[in-house]
Amino acid sequence: MRLSRRNVLAGTATAGFLGAIPQAQAQADKLLTATSRVLEVNGKPAKVFGLMGPDGKPGLTLSPGERFAVTLNNQCGKETIVHWHGQLPDWKQDGFPWPQTPAIANGVKKSYNFASIPGTFWMHSHQGMQEQQLMAAPLIVHDAASNAADTQEVVMMMHDFSFKDPDELLAGLTKKGGMSGGMSGMNMGGMNMGSGGMMSAGDLNDINYDAYLTNERTLADPQITRVAAGQTIRLRIINGASSTNFWIDLGAVSGQLIAVDGHDVKPVTGSQFPIAMAQRLDILLKLPVAGAYPVFAQVEGKTARTGLILATANANVSKHEDTAVVAANAVDLSLETSLSAAKPLSLRDADITIPLRLGGDMNQYVWSLNGNTWPNPDVLMIKAGQRVVIDMTNRSMMSHPMHLHGHAFQVVAINGQAFNGAVRDTVLVPPMGSVRIAFDADNQGRWALHCHNLYHMMSGMMTEVRYAGVV
Ligand SMILES: [Cu+2]
């Protein structure tokens, strides 16, 4: 319990009239401020947004068992709405601009209060393209085990950054079919080496970014976190980029992946881990001997990279180039297929299986679900209590990180191959591939289901999962 003196006094005063105060209300709200600020990137000032916690830094951290009791103060100069990505609130607190839950005007505060779930999460604007301008921040919820463990926690959140206005970037993509100029800042894609040496003609990166950031810094001036040799470190990695998949590269260090999207998995050991847009990875590692160790995040299909440095006390930290020697492979499902949930769904047959066809037209730059585009989706209707299976088949040449709001789902098949996969909230569906997910319909409401590539979402790739009877 964290009660400020003022709130304790206020609580005492009202307690006389109202009797016992429910715990949900006794906890003082944490203040989260949506701001507009200037960040220096590559030596130049950039106007960006921000989601600043009570300490004035981006993001929020909750203690074990602490409710998500937050007052969002919109001071960003525009209307906004913030989504608590991966958390499981009731739908009207989810931070999605439904007609019933419109965006918050500038200068207005809104309070949220729901039971949190522990793990590595994040929050981002769901209004227009504000996410591209860094209206995104970590949301870390500790649990008793992670708090008790003798580990040092390091949060690592990546962004992709452009000095251009995101509307201009999107307009450049949608004009691509016209070929009438506007080609700058775009990448026409091309042939890329997939894993296993197979050539795939998938397109990887739509936007040529000016920088890739880790905790809002480039490798020219990276975050340097001092750690003790032999100390266990828990890296909480968040891909907050709007249109970029990365490979995490621990270099000579070997790590143990223990959770994805805030949900525990059976540990997987490795030095390189793919992470799609909006996904999270929790990795335990130890620095073998004293020294400085970079943790890189390299852009798929490119040499560009970002990262931070873990260094023991007094270790010399050398400069690291923001490009690697060799371009990274396309992010694929090589990791996904080897994951299995620590707490899988109960064994149960599906009550409803919904096919979802992921389609796209690169030339028109229109992205669709079951042939329809937001805001005119083919609504997926479900009923409370059902075991729901969604069978996603990608018929386009780009991969799509698909995110369902309000539920954690389990990955139960890849390319028709059934398995007992990870529980998570965002899964990549590769070009011409298929991924089947299952979840229990235990959170009534209207829920967004969309590609987390911001440019795909803004070009139509979003639908709604709606419970029968909800209005
Ligand atoms: Cu997509």
Residues whose N, C-alpha, C, O or C-beta is under 5 A from the ligand:
A	BS01	CU	S399 H400 P401 C451 N453 H456
